[in-house]
Amino acid sequence: MEIEHRSLLNLYNASMPSTSNARLERVLSQLKLYEHPLLSFSAKAKGEGVEVLIQFKDPKVPVHTYSFDLHPRDLDDPQFEWSFQRQLYDALHDYFVEMFIRTPQDRSDRQRRGL
């Protein structure tokens, strides 16, 4: 009897879309609304949440892939579309700042170059 119950439960679970897949699909559908000439966007499930990846399109430029996590509470929020846009724009700001090769804070580099 217990084996039959587990079999039915496994069959039921396999036929139901998982919450993490629904969350990933929600993010992917939002990412389709964004197009950028320098960057590409993707996402993958990460536990119960989603990891968003931002990549520089030109492979000749050695720039890392930027990522940020979306937590279940953010993904399930009725205002998700607006909060997602804010998180994406914040991530873009951070990513572009991280791309600097030199900043005024690089004191040893400034001294070496006589700047």
Residue frames relative to the residue before (quaternion, step in Angstrom):
aa qw qx qy qz dx dy dz
M 1.0000 0.0000 0.0000 0.0000 0.00 0.00 0.00
E 0.6762 0.4894 -0.3010 0.4612 3.61 0.89 -0.94
I 0.6251 0.5306 -0.3374 0.4626 3.60 1.03 -0.76
E 0.6449 0.5105 -0.3192 0.4708 3.59 0.97 -0.84
H 0.6447 0.5222 -0.3151 0.4608 3.60 0.98 -0.84
R 0.6576 0.4923 -0.3092 0.4791 3.61 0.95 -0.85
S 0.6258 0.5393 -0.3337 0.4541 3.59 1.03 -0.78
L 0.6701 0.4838 -0.2951 0.4793 3.56 0.93 -0.88
L 0.6420 0.5210 -0.3211 0.4619 3.57 1.01 -0.79
N 0.6521 0.5012 -0.3106 0.4766 3.61 0.96 -0.81
L 0.6377 0.5165 -0.3212 0.4727 3.58 1.00 -0.81
Y 0.6479 0.5129 -0.3094 0.4705 3.59 0.97 -0.87
N 0.6796 0.4916 -0.2932 0.4588 3.59 0.84 -0.96
A 0.6481 0.5188 -0.3240 0.4537 3.60 0.98 -0.75
S 0.7003 0.4668 -0.2770 0.4636 3.59 1.06 -0.70
M 0.6525 0.4996 -0.3113 0.4772 3.60 1.20 -0.37
P 0.4500 -0.6671 0.5033 0.3149 3.61 -0.92 0.80
S 0.4339 -0.6984 0.4953 0.2805 3.56 -0.89 0.85
T 0.6107 -0.5651 0.4147 0.3684 3.54 -1.18 0.60
S 0.6617 0.5073 -0.3246 0.4465 3.59 0.93 -0.85
N 0.6278 0.5147 -0.3429 0.4726 3.63 1.07 -0.63
A 0.6384 0.5126 -0.3258 0.4728 3.58 0.99 -0.78
R 0.6466 0.5110 -0.3175 0.4690 3.58 1.00 -0.78
L 0.6418 0.5121 -0.3191 0.4733 3.57 0.96 -0.85
E 0.6540 0.5092 -0.3139 0.4631 3.59 0.92 -0.86
R 0.6194 0.5428 -0.3414 0.4530 3.58 1.04 -0.72
V 0.6695 0.4823 -0.2896 0.4851 3.58 0.96 -0.88
L 0.6591 0.5114 -0.3177 0.4508 3.59 0.87 -0.90
S 0.6515 0.5007 -0.3311 0.4639 3.59 0.98 -0.73
Q 0.6324 0.5045 -0.3376 0.4812 3.61 1.07 -0.61
L 0.6554 0.5288 -0.3214 0.4331 3.59 0.92 -0.86
K 0.5840 0.5813 -0.3708 0.4284 3.60 1.14 -0.54
L 0.6430 0.5415 -0.3142 0.4412 3.59 1.20 -0.48
Y 0.6912 0.4414 -0.2557 0.5120 3.58 1.29 -0.24
E 0.0346 0.7701 -0.6359 0.0372 3.55 -0.95 0.93
H 0.0425 -0.8041 0.5918 -0.0372 3.57 -0.86 1.00
P 0.4825 -0.6971 0.4377 0.2995 3.64 -0.89 0.80
L 0.7557 0.3824 -0.2092 0.4888 3.61 1.14 -0.52
L 0.7883 0.3185 -0.1273 0.5108 3.57 1.13 -0.62
S 0.1778 -0.7388 0.6341 0.1434 3.53 -1.27 0.50
F 0.2574 -0.7787 0.5634 0.0994 3.53 -1.14 0.74
S 0.0775 0.7650 -0.6377 0.0467 3.54 -1.13 0.73
A 0.1567 -0.7766 0.6020 0.0995 3.56 -1.29 0.12
K 0.0508 -0.7720 0.6324 0.0390 3.52 -1.29 0.47
A 0.5774 -0.5782 0.4464 0.3649 3.52 -1.20 0.58
K 0.0030 -0.7701 0.6376 -0.0197 3.54 -1.10 0.78
G 0.7885 -0.1494 0.0429 0.5950 3.53 -0.04 1.31
E 0.7787 -0.2425 0.2218 0.5344 3.56 -0.78 -1.05
G 0.6760 0.4749 -0.2794 0.4893 3.57 1.30 -0.18
V 0.4299 -0.6578 0.5501 0.2826 3.52 -1.32 -0.45
E 0.2399 -0.7366 0.6148 0.1476 3.54 -1.11 0.78
V 0.2062 -0.7651 0.6015 0.1016 3.57 -0.82 1.06
L 0.1599 -0.7928 0.5859 0.0520 3.57 -0.92 0.99
I 0.1043 -0.7666 0.6323 0.0399 3.55 -1.02 0.91
Q 0.0364 -0.8122 0.5816 -0.0251 3.56 -0.71 1.11
F 0.4567 -0.6362 0.5486 0.2929 3.52 -1.16 0.71
K 0.4698 -0.7300 0.4249 0.2568 3.60 -0.76 1.02
D 0.6869 0.4696 -0.2945 0.4700 3.62 1.06 -0.63
P 0.2918 -0.8001 0.4956 0.1703 3.62 -0.27 1.21
K 0.5734 0.5985 -0.3856 0.4054 3.62 1.21 -0.33
V 0.6606 0.4621 -0.3038 0.5077 3.58 1.20 -0.43
P 0.3237 -0.7873 0.4931 0.1798 3.61 -0.54 1.15
V 0.2340 0.7617 -0.5565 0.2351 3.55 0.23 1.33
H 0.4876 -0.6802 0.4664 0.2863 3.56 -0.95 0.88
T 0.4954 -0.5944 0.5350 0.3392 3.53 -1.35 0.28
Y 0.2748 -0.7540 0.5781 0.1475 3.55 -0.89 0.97
S 0.0024 -0.8004 0.5995 0.0027 3.58 -1.02 0.72
F 0.0125 -0.7662 0.6414 0.0364 3.51 -1.28 0.46
D 0.4131 -0.7258 0.5080 0.2108 3.53 -1.16 0.71
L 0.2035 -0.7201 0.6500 0.1323 3.48 -1.22 0.71
H 0.2986 -0.7816 0.5288 0.1426 3.56 -0.70 1.11
P 0.6793 -0.5114 0.3304 0.4097 3.60 -1.12 0.54
R 0.6488 0.5202 -0.3436 0.4363 3.64 0.89 -0.80
D 0.6514 0.4927 -0.3138 0.4841 3.62 1.11 -0.66
L 0.6775 0.5138 -0.2829 0.4437 3.55 0.96 -0.93
D 0.7204 0.4312 -0.2384 0.4882 3.59 1.11 -0.67
D 0.4583 0.6957 -0.4392 0.3362 3.59 1.28 -0.09
P 0.5053 -0.6573 0.4593 0.3188 3.64 -0.91 0.82
Q 0.7021 0.4197 -0.2531 0.5166 3.60 1.19 -0.49
F 0.1673 0.8504 -0.4872 0.1067 3.56 1.25 0.48
E 0.6504 0.5464 -0.3387 0.4046 3.60 0.79 -0.95
W 0.6937 0.4650 -0.2747 0.4766 3.60 0.95 -0.86
S 0.6758 0.4719 -0.3065 0.4760 3.59 0.90 -0.84
F 0.6042 0.5499 -0.3561 0.4535 3.59 1.10 -0.66
Q 0.6505 0.5120 -0.3233 0.4585 3.58 0.90 -0.87
R 0.6432 0.5119 -0.3235 0.4685 3.59 0.95 -0.82
Q 0.6701 0.4906 -0.3020 0.4682 3.61 0.89 -0.89
L 0.6435 0.5184 -0.3231 0.4613 3.58 0.98 -0.81
Y 0.6812 0.4791 -0.2937 0.4692 3.60 0.86 -0.91
D 0.6172 0.5209 -0.3420 0.4803 3.60 1.05 -0.69
A 0.6571 0.5065 -0.3058 0.4672 3.59 0.97 -0.86
L 0.6329 0.5246 -0.3352 0.4602 3.59 0.99 -0.77
H 0.6232 0.5279 -0.3330 0.4712 3.57 1.00 -0.80
D 0.6777 0.4912 -0.2918 0.4630 3.58 0.82 -0.99
Y 0.6486 0.5310 -0.3158 0.4446 3.58 0.93 -0.90
F 0.6914 0.4689 -0.2942 0.4643 3.60 0.82 -0.90
V 0.6193 0.5169 -0.3493 0.4767 3.60 1.04 -0.64
E 0.6604 0.5110 -0.3073 0.4565 3.61 0.98 -0.81
M 0.6159 0.5755 -0.3454 0.4126 3.61 1.17 -0.43
F 0.4548 0.6837 -0.4725 0.3199 3.62 1.15 -0.23
I 0.3424 -0.7251 0.5657 0.1923 3.54 -1.02 0.88
R 0.7816 0.0302 0.0024 0.6230 3.55 1.15 -0.69
T 0.0446 -0.7676 0.6391 0.0188 3.55 -1.16 0.74
P 0.6680 -0.4961 0.3529 0.4279 3.61 -1.20 0.25
Q 0.6067 0.5737 -0.3560 0.4197 3.60 1.18 -0.41
D 0.5770 0.5728 -0.3802 0.4409 3.62 1.24 -0.21
R 0.1343 -0.8612 0.4871 0.0551 3.55 0.53 1.24
S 0.6742 0.4908 -0.3124 0.4550 3.60 0.84 -0.92
D 0.6365 0.5115 -0.3319 0.4724 3.60 1.02 -0.72
R 0.6368 0.5203 -0.3286 0.4645 3.61 0.98 -0.79
Q 0.6616 0.5002 -0.3123 0.4632 3.58 0.90 -0.87
R 0.6510 0.5217 -0.3134 0.4537 3.58 0.93 -0.88
R 0.7369 0.3994 -0.2160 0.5008 3.59 1.01 -0.79
G 0.4493 -0.7055 0.4433 0.3223 3.59 1.25 -0.11
L 0.4233 0.7081 -0.4563 0.3335 3.58 1.11 0.67
